[in-house]
């Protein structure tokens, strides 16, 4: 008994380490703990957004009708994907795609370029070593198949020349900061821009920047679908994008969003039969590399 009294701190530490070791050795318990932690964190984020950050902030209900197909990464070309190039934009336009999604990444000198990322994309598209570059270095690259890479400034010029086109942004890092920069430098095309947000907490700052049409995309946050539904009930949003592997999650989110009148999009779909199956589920539109409308359908 005296030994315990004299060494109780050591014994307590030992028991804590032993318990932690046993817990960590059981992968199912670790996964459950992580799932629980994420669920609580996501719920708190939603409560914060709905009851404080965006309590009095919401978009007007939009009457913009998104096309059935949205060109993914500018649209595929010559069997290639993730190009985000000038020729992709022209090809998508010629094939009746007025809604175009593009990826944007930051350069080392704080500019935005149309690029999915600075890793394998640089190797595959430009035969250059991985790693972020300056705007000048990026513009000096030689793109595969003689295609033309674009800065955001180049994209803005194209949009101003094609007023019927809408651009859905997919910004890889510092999304709100990038949208603030775009708004500041290119106010003339803001009505053609549809920002994607990835987290509930991005809604208020993006709406406050003056963007009238916003899409919530779930591929980063992977929120529980009950939280997404609760958000959609309270805040107007142009559309919600679910990755195709989330469409059949328990809870019938697609149907519940349909009942709310919220547009449901998915990505990425390049098989027309697969797309028909998604339509039967209630999905309204798809990001695609190679599918084109036959009679420019819209909803």
C-alpha positions, 0 to 999 in steps of 0.5 A: 500500500505504501508503494502505491502511495509513493508511486501513484503518479507513475502508476497512473501514467502507466495505466494511461499509456497502457489504455492508450496502447490497447485503444490504438491497437484496435483499428475499429475503435480508432476509426469510430473515434475519428468518425465521432470527432469529425461528426461533432466538428462538422455539426459545430461548424454548421451551428456556428454558420447558421446561428452566428456567422451567416445568420442574416446572410443568404442569397436570393433564390437564383433563376439561373438554369444550369445545363445538363452537362458542365465541361470538366476542367475546361472539357476533354480534348483529343482523349485527354483530361484536366487540360484547362486550356484555351482550346478546351474552352473553344471546343466546349463552346462549339459543342454547346457547353455554356457552363464550364468548370476549371481548376485554378492553382496559385503560383509562387508570386501570388497569381492564379493559373488554370491548372489542377495542381503542381505535381503529376499535372506538370509532368504530364502536361508540360514535361516539367519537374514537379513543383510550384512556379511563378506566373512567368515560368508557367506561361513559358512552359510548352504544353502537350500537343501544342495546346495553350495554358492560361492564367486567370487573366487569360480566362477572364478575357475569354469570358468577356468575349463569350458573354453566354458562358459561365465559369464554375471555379474549382480553386485548390487552396485559399479559396476565399482569398482567390475569389476576393482577388478575382472579384477585385481584379475582374469585376467585369465578369463577376456575373459569369462566375459561379464559385464552388465552396467546399465548407459551410463556413465559406458561404458567408464570406463568398456571398459577402464578396458579391457572388450571386450564384454559389455551388456547395461541393462536397468532395473535400468536406464529406459532410454527413448528408443530414447536415447538408440537408439542414444547410440547404433548408436554411441557405439559398444556394445555386446547386450542391455537387455530390461525388458520384460515389456519394449519391447512394449514401443512406438518407436519400439526400438527392431526393430530399434536395429535389423536394427542396428544389435544390439543383443536384450535380455530380462528377465526373461522368463520361458514360451516357448510360451511367448518366441516364442512371444518375438522372433516374436517381434525381441528379440534375447535371454532371461535370463531364469530359467528353459528353455533349448535349444533343439539343442543349438540354437545361432545367 
